[in-house]
Amino acid sequence: MEYREFSRSGIRASLFGIGCMRLPLIPQPEGQVDGAKVDVAEAIRMIRYGIDHGVTYIDTAWGYHGGASEKVVGLALRDGYRDRVNLATKLPVWEVKTADDFSRIFNAQLERLQTDHLDFYLLHALDRNSWAKVRDLGVLDFLDQKKKSGEIRCAAFSFHDQLPAFKEIVDSYPWDMCQIQLNLLDSQYQAGLAGMRYAAERGIGVVVMEPLRGGMLAAPPPDVQAVWANAEFKRSQVEWAFRWLADKPQVRVILSGVSTMDQLQDNLRIFDAIGSSHLTAGDEEMIRKVQDLYRQKLKVGCTGCNYCVPCPSGVSIPDIFRIYNRYALNGDLEAAQKSYGGHIRRGSDASHCVSCGHCEEACPQKIQIIRMLAEADRILRI
Ligand SMILES: NC(=O)c1ccc[n+]([C@@H]2O[C@H](COP(=O)([O-])OP(=O)(O)OC[C@H]3O[C@@H](n4cnc5c(N)ncnc54)[C@H](OP(=O)(O)O)[C@@H]3O)[C@@H](O)[C@H]2O)c1
């Protein structure tokens, strides 16, 4: 495992960090997903296994798994594990109404996480509007106070908006770190590679989220597999996706939200194998071909982060987009219609959308969810 340094704080962290937004879940009745039903024992086993095998960076947030993620991480880091990791969590800026909320939420987070300090504290999922709101409420003074008291070692933010907003936020404060969405398909999206370089040039360590686009990159369609088959070294697309990111010196940590022990072990193996090896010109050429194939096909830029659910009308938004994208990639309309039929039977299909727009306000990808649900319904309904 490679370890990279955050220059402002001198903190060294493992290149692979465990993201705790997609912890293992207790199986639910067919087709239903309840993100709050974390398989606590398995999640603790996985987090500790990762730490025992070299992971020193753990990322969670107030809202993940309906609040369960921070509690599970707190349990996993008992018995001496807390001292072996850099712990990151995030302020849910959308829940902040007054300046008093900063301390109220922060103290509750320390309690959930069973710790007296955070190594990284992020303003969660900033966009231009949420940034203006918390800035005007004095969040930077709050961060300064907490750094002074030692309760926060590094002040940071995660980001979901366009590049100009990213640059404005970067230039507003001596941040220690920023967390951005970056993967094979999202190189020009939101902050993108340009944002990565902009932040790094100003001494800000870059942490990557959604490196497999929420898991979509783990299952390449046949034409993409055919491209990888020509590579000199046979590797899974998961490994190519991680290598593409690891090749960028600006990246300090790559977070992946592992949902099973097999995935965790696979990722540990990959990060051990990556070492300090670099991509060749031939690898880069193959990657460009793969990027083109995906970009031609994908229908919806959904990464399955689940920020849009629960939908007040019970529509299974991320799963419908997953089915629609899978159809776009593999062309198997019959299988897609069958999966969508399950939602129709359970009353969680797109026809129940009442266009209230709650989902679009919550979506970090700014997807036109109402329009795309209607489109998916038109194609997938038998
Ligand atoms: N701050 C923010 O706004 C924000 C937003 C998003 C994420 N995050 C953080 O960033 C972390 C990383 O993002 P992410 O969870 O979207 O990461 P990701 O690596 O893009 O997606 C994780 C998913 O990929 C699949 N996967 C992982 N390793 C695999 C393997 N070896 N083989 C096959 N499939 C594999 C699993 O999905 P399936 O099992 O479902 O296929 C897993 O749940 C999150 O967990 C969270 O901590 C932050």
The ligand as a Gaussian input file, in Angstrom:
#p B3LYP/6-31G(d) Opt

LIG

0 1
 N      -18.836000      14.020000      -0.030000
 C      -19.695000      13.613000      -0.930000
 O      -20.480000      14.412000      -1.435000
 C      -19.665000      12.170000      -1.296000
 C      -20.438000      11.687000      -2.337000
 C      -20.293000      10.382000      -2.700000
 C      -19.363000       9.597000      -1.990000
 N      -18.644000      10.061000      -0.976000
 C      -17.672000       9.229000      -0.210000
 O      -16.767000       8.634000      -1.138000
 C      -16.791000       7.221000      -0.947000
 C      -16.456000       6.560000      -2.255000
 O      -17.509000       6.761000      -3.201000
 P      -18.304000       5.499000      -3.693000
 O      -18.788000       4.715000      -2.546000
 O      -19.286000       5.996000      -4.688000
 O      -17.105000       4.664000      -4.395000
 P      -17.075000       3.765000      -5.693000
 O      -15.815000       2.981000      -5.560000
 O      -17.259000       4.578000      -6.915000
 O      -18.336000       2.807000      -5.566000
 C      -18.412000       1.860000      -4.539000
 C      -19.193000       0.669000      -5.064000
 O      -18.446000       0.064000      -6.111000
 C      -18.584000      -1.323000      -6.035000
 N      -17.238000      -1.892000      -5.791000
 C      -16.247000      -1.426000      -4.988000
 N      -15.143000      -2.194000      -5.083000
 C      -15.437000      -3.171000      -5.968000
 C      -14.720000      -4.277000      -6.484000
 N      -13.464000      -4.533000      -6.117000
 N      -15.325000      -5.067000      -7.387000
 C      -16.600000      -4.825000      -7.783000
 N      -17.344000      -3.801000      -7.333000
 C      -16.756000      -2.976000      -6.438000
 C      -19.586000      -1.604000      -4.932000
 O      -20.895000      -1.486000      -5.496000
 P      -21.995000      -2.662000      -5.595000
 O      -21.634000      -3.723000      -4.629000
 O      -23.266000      -1.990000      -5.322000
 O      -21.881000      -3.071000      -7.009000
 C      -19.383000      -0.418000      -4.030000
 O      -20.459000      -0.167000      -3.194000
 C      -18.194000       6.942000      -0.390000
 O      -18.306000       5.676000       0.206000
 C      -18.324000       8.085000       0.561000
 O      -17.587000       7.798000       1.754000
 C      -18.759000      11.358000      -0.637000

